[in-house]
Amino acid sequence: MGDIVVGKVVSIKPEKGFFFLRNLDNTGPEYFAHKDDLPRGFHIEDLNEGMAFEFEPLPDNPKGPRACNLRVPKKRRSLDDLLADA
């Protein structure tokens, strides 16, 4: 694993138990994440598109890029603030 990325939820498939994240500036790949990857206390039903998470990207996953070790960004800021720092 490598660097920590801050990304946002771009697509949610609650009936299948997974969702996708992408870098805040919408560059790079979409990262697959399973509902079991959510931080403690979060449920897939709680997700909204645009929610921000920090994650460790696993780009060389055989099935495609994957987001691992998801967590809420340490300092809660607006998406605009996070984009300004990206």
Number of C-alpha atoms within 10 A of each C-alpha: 11 9 9 14 18 23 27 22 21 19 17 19 13 15 8 9 14 17 21 21 28 23 21 23 13 12 8 9 14 22 23 21 22 17 17 13 18 19 13 9 6 14 14 18 12 9 16 13 13 15 15 26 23 20 24 18 21 17 16 10 11 8 8 12 18 21 27 19 15 22 17 15 15 8 7 10 10 11 15 10 10 17 13 10 8 11
